[in-house]
Amino acid sequence: MAIISTEAAGATRVRPRKSRTLLILNVVSVVAGLAIWWGLSLAGLQFPTPVEVVSAAWRMILDGTLVTDIGASLGRVLAGFALGSVAAVLAGFLMGWYTVARGLFEPWIQFFRTIPPLAMLPLVLVLMGIGESPKIFVIFLAAFLACVISTYQGVVNVDRTLINAARVLGADDGTIFARVVVPASTPFILVGMRVGLGSAWGTLVAAELLAAQAGLGHRMQSAQLYYDLPTIFVGIVTIGILGLIMDRLLMLAGNKLTAWQESR
């Protein structure tokens, strides 16, 4: 017990040191990236400087366009991503746990995984019109296809020893699924959700380029017509920041949900 306590204390001391190192490296990376950006803009590559982009962003904040675009794009992403993730987790659990579900669902999922969600957009626009439904649907499709296979693999890769041990202790299928399979699959699900989040943002921008009256993608397309590079960069940077924040929130949730693995 003393040896275990000493090892745990050592690991506790190492984590804050590692976190500080990563934070410092992150700051250095951001500063270096801004310096490279500034250098490229001064080298005659027609890049707007960071100051010009910040000025354009401030102007868009004052006239309300940036807030409106962020609200429109973020609402579409959250709706499509949430629906796609929930559907992917349910389908992945069914495929991994029930052979019949795997046989019925897997061929269609593999078929649609080879088709980019944006390739479905023209058909979706014809069937659903140009409202919010087609945009949310293609985002849902992108998030679903990115997450469902990861969830399925998580269920399939659960250590059979844990399942057999639970059965020996008298646990029924429902208890095994809830207490063994779901916790063991959580890391796979979170990885799939992070991949799905990136796919959702990429699909959103393309969907807004084709059919939208508001949103970051729509604003970037409008700015392209007038060769307004600062506004285009505002859209790119805003999408990157929003995506990074959402990704970090997923990582934080993952650390909380998988803390039992570290303690074990």
C-alpha positions as CSV (number, residue, x, y, z in Angstrom):
1,M,0.0,0.0,0.0
2,A,2.9,2.4,0.8
3,I,4.4,1.7,-2.6
4,I,1.1,2.4,-4.4
5,S,0.6,5.6,-2.4
6,T,4.1,6.8,-3.3
7,E,3.5,6.1,-7.0
8,A,0.1,7.9,-6.9
9,A,1.7,10.9,-5.3
10,G,4.4,11.0,-7.9
11,A,1.9,10.8,-10.7
12,T,-0.1,13.7,-9.1
13,R,3.1,15.9,-9.0
14,V,3.9,15.0,-12.6
15,R,0.5,16.0,-14.1
16,P,0.6,19.7,-13.1
17,R,4.2,20.0,-14.4
18,K,3.1,18.4,-17.7
19,S,0.1,20.7,-17.9
20,R,2.3,23.8,-17.5
21,T,4.7,22.6,-20.2
22,L,1.8,22.0,-22.6
23,L,0.4,25.4,-21.8
24,I,3.7,27.1,-22.5
25,L,4.1,25.2,-25.7
26,N,0.6,26.2,-26.8
27,V,1.3,29.9,-26.1
28,V,4.6,29.7,-28.1
29,S,2.8,28.0,-30.9
30,V,0.1,30.6,-31.1
31,V,2.6,33.5,-31.0
32,A,4.7,31.8,-33.7
33,G,1.7,31.3,-35.9
34,L,0.7,35.0,-35.6
35,A,4.2,36.0,-36.4
36,I,4.3,33.8,-39.5
37,W,0.9,35.2,-40.6
38,W,2.1,38.7,-40.2
39,G,5.3,37.9,-42.1
40,L,3.3,36.5,-45.0
41,S,1.1,39.5,-45.1
42,L,4.1,41.8,-45.3
43,A,5.8,39.7,-47.9
44,G,3.3,40.7,-50.6
45,L,1.1,37.5,-50.6
46,Q,-2.1,39.6,-50.4
47,F,-2.8,38.3,-46.9
48,P,-4.5,40.9,-44.6
49,T,-2.5,41.6,-41.4
50,P,-3.9,40.4,-38.1
51,V,-4.6,44.1,-37.2
52,E,-6.8,44.4,-40.3
53,V,-8.7,41.2,-39.5
54,V,-9.3,42.3,-35.9
55,S,-10.5,45.7,-37.2
56,A,-12.9,44.0,-39.6
57,A,-14.1,41.7,-36.8
58,W,-14.7,44.7,-34.5
59,R,-16.7,46.4,-37.3
60,M,-18.8,43.3,-37.8
61,I,-19.4,43.1,-34.1
62,L,-20.6,46.7,-33.9
63,D,-23.0,46.3,-36.8
64,G,-24.3,43.0,-35.5
65,T,-23.4,40.9,-38.5
66,L,-20.8,38.7,-36.8
67,V,-23.1,37.9,-33.8
68,T,-25.9,37.0,-36.2
69,D,-23.7,34.8,-38.3
70,I,-22.2,33.1,-35.3
71,G,-25.7,32.4,-33.9
72,A,-26.9,31.0,-37.2
73,S,-23.9,28.7,-37.8
74,L,-23.5,27.6,-34.2
75,G,-27.2,26.7,-34.0
76,R,-27.0,24.6,-37.2
77,V,-23.8,22.8,-36.0
78,L,-25.1,22.1,-32.5
79,A,-28.4,20.7,-33.8
80,G,-26.9,18.5,-36.5
81,F,-23.9,17.4,-34.3
82,A,-26.1,16.5,-31.3
83,L,-28.6,14.6,-33.4
84,G,-25.9,12.8,-35.3
85,S,-23.9,11.9,-32.2
86,V,-27.0,10.5,-30.4
87,A,-28.0,8.4,-33.4
88,A,-24.5,7.2,-33.9
89,V,-24.1,6.1,-30.3
90,L,-27.4,4.2,-30.4
91,A,-26.7,2.6,-33.8
92,G,-23.1,1.7,-32.7
93,F,-24.3,0.1,-29.5
94,L,-26.9,-1.9,-31.4
95,M,-24.4,-3.1,-34.1
96,G,-21.8,-4.0,-31.5
97,W,-24.2,-5.8,-29.2
98,Y,-26.7,-7.5,-31.5
99,T,-25.6,-9.6,-34.5
100,V,-28.9,-9.0,-36.2
101,A,-28.6,-5.2,-36.0
102,R,-25.0,-5.5,-37.3
103,G,-26.1,-7.5,-40.3
104,L,-28.9,-5.1,-41.1
105,F,-27.2,-1.7,-40.5
106,E,-23.5,-2.2,-41.4
107,P,-23.8,-2.6,-45.2
108,W,-25.8,0.7,-45.5
109,I,-23.5,2.6,-43.1
110,Q,-20.4,1.4,-45.0
111,F,-22.2,2.4,-48.3
112,F,-23.0,5.9,-47.2
113,R,-19.5,6.3,-45.6
114,T,-18.0,6.3,-49.1
115,I,-20.3,9.1,-50.2
116,P,-19.2,12.6,-48.9
117,P,-22.2,14.2,-47.1
118,L,-21.9,17.3,-49.4
119,A,-22.5,15.0,-52.4
120,M,-26.0,14.5,-50.9
121,L,-26.6,18.3,-50.6
122,P,-28.1,18.8,-54.1
123,L,-30.6,15.9,-53.6
124,V,-31.4,17.1,-50.1
125,L,-32.0,20.7,-51.4
126,V,-34.4,19.3,-54.0
127,L,-36.3,17.2,-51.4
128,M,-36.3,19.6,-48.4
129,G,-36.0,23.0,-50.0
130,I,-33.6,25.8,-49.0
131,G,-34.6,26.2,-45.3
132,E,-32.7,25.1,-42.2
133,S,-33.7,21.4,-42.6
134,P,-31.3,20.5,-45.4
135,K,-28.3,22.2,-43.7
136,I,-29.0,20.4,-40.4
137,F,-29.5,17.1,-42.2
138,V,-26.2,17.1,-44.0
139,I,-24.4,18.1,-40.7
140,F,-26.3,15.3,-39.0
141,L,-25.1,12.9,-41.7
142,A,-21.5,14.0,-41.4
143,A,-21.5,13.7,-37.6
144,F,-23.3,10.4,-37.6
145,L,-21.0,8.7,-40.2
146,A,-17.9,9.9,-38.4
147,C,-19.0,8.7,-34.9
148,V,-21.0,5.4,-35.6
149,I,-18.0,3.3,-36.6
150,S,-15.9,4.4,-33.6
151,T,-18.8,3.6,-31.2
152,Y,-19.2,0.2,-32.9
153,Q,-15.5,-0.6,-32.5
154,G,-15.6,0.5,-28.9
155,V,-18.4,-2.1,-28.2
156,V,-16.7,-4.9,-30.2
157,N,-13.3,-4.3,-28.5
158,V,-14.6,-4.5,-24.9
159,D,-12.4,-7.0,-23.0
160,R,-14.3,-10.3,-23.0
161,T,-12.7,-11.1,-19.6
162,L,-14.7,-8.3,-18.0
163,I,-17.9,-9.5,-19.6
164,N,-17.3,-13.1,-18.5
165,A,-16.4,-12.0,-15.0
166,A,-19.6,-10.0,-14.7
167,R,-21.6,-13.1,-15.8
168,V,-19.9,-15.3,-13.2
169,L,-20.9,-12.7,-10.6
170,G,-24.5,-13.1,-11.7
171,A,-25.0,-9.9,-13.8
172,D,-27.7,-10.0,-16.5
173,D,-27.3,-8.6,-20.0
174,G,-28.7,-5.2,-19.0
175,T,-26.3,-4.8,-16.1
176,I,-23.3,-5.9,-18.2
177,F,-24.2,-3.5,-20.9
178,A,-24.7,-0.5,-18.5
179,R,-21.9,-1.2,-16.1
180,V,-19.2,-2.8,-18.4
181,V,-19.8,-2.1,-22.1
182,V,-20.9,1.5,-21.9
183,P,-18.0,2.7,-19.7
184,A,-15.4,0.7,-21.7
185,S,-16.8,2.2,-25.0
186,T,-16.8,5.8,-23.8
187,P,-13.2,6.7,-25.0
188,F,-14.1,5.4,-28.5
189,I,-17.3,7.3,-28.5
190,L,-15.5,10.6,-27.5
191,V,-12.9,10.1,-30.3
192,G,-15.7,9.6,-32.8
193,M,-17.5,12.7,-31.5
194,R,-14.4,14.8,-31.9
195,V,-13.9,13.6,-35.5
196,G,-17.6,14.2,-36.1
197,L,-17.4,17.7,-34.8
198,G,-14.7,18.6,-37.4
199,S,-16.8,17.0,-40.1
200,A,-19.9,18.9,-38.9
201,W,-18.1,22.3,-39.2
202,G,-16.6,21.5,-42.6
203,T,-20.0,20.4,-43.9
204,L,-21.7,23.5,-42.4
205,V,-19.5,26.0,-44.2
206,A,-20.0,24.2,-47.6
207,A,-23.7,24.0,-47.1
208,E,-23.9,27.7,-46.2
209,L,-21.9,28.6,-49.3
210,L,-24.7,27.0,-51.4
211,A,-27.9,27.8,-49.7
212,A,-28.0,30.3,-46.8
213,Q,-29.1,33.8,-46.0
214,A,-27.0,34.1,-42.8
215,G,-24.0,32.3,-41.3
216,L,-20.2,32.4,-41.4
217,G,-20.0,30.5,-44.7
218,H,-22.6,32.8,-46.3
219,R,-20.6,35.8,-45.1
220,M,-17.4,34.5,-46.5
221,Q,-19.0,33.8,-49.9
222,S,-20.4,37.4,-50.0
223,A,-17.0,38.8,-49.1
224,Q,-15.4,36.8,-51.9
225,L,-17.5,38.6,-54.5
226,Y,-16.1,41.9,-53.3
227,Y,-12.6,40.6,-52.7
228,D,-12.9,41.5,-49.0
229,L,-10.1,39.4,-47.6
230,P,-10.3,40.6,-44.0
231,T,-13.9,39.5,-43.8
232,I,-13.0,36.1,-45.2
233,F,-10.3,35.8,-42.6
234,V,-12.7,36.8,-39.9
235,G,-14.9,33.9,-40.9
236,I,-12.0,31.4,-41.0
237,V,-10.6,32.5,-37.6
238,T,-14.1,32.5,-36.0
239,I,-14.8,29.0,-37.2
240,G,-11.4,27.8,-35.9
241,I,-12.0,29.4,-32.5
242,L,-15.5,28.0,-32.1
243,G,-14.3,24.6,-33.3
244,L,-11.4,24.6,-30.9
245,I,-13.6,25.6,-27.9
246,M,-16.1,22.9,-28.6
247,D,-13.3,20.3,-29.1
248,R,-11.7,21.3,-25.7
249,L,-15.1,21.0,-24.0
250,L,-15.4,17.5,-25.4
251,M,-11.9,16.7,-24.2
252,L,-12.8,18.0,-20.7
253,A,-16.0,15.9,-20.7
254,G,-13.9,12.9,-21.8
255,N,-11.4,13.4,-18.9
256,K,-14.2,13.5,-16.4
257,L,-16.0,10.4,-17.9
258,T,-12.9,8.3,-18.2
259,A,-11.2,9.3,-14.9
260,W,-11.9,5.8,-13.6
261,Q,-9.4,4.4,-16.1
262,E,-6.6,6.6,-14.7
263,S,-7.5,5.8,-11.1
264,R,-7.5,2.1,-12.0
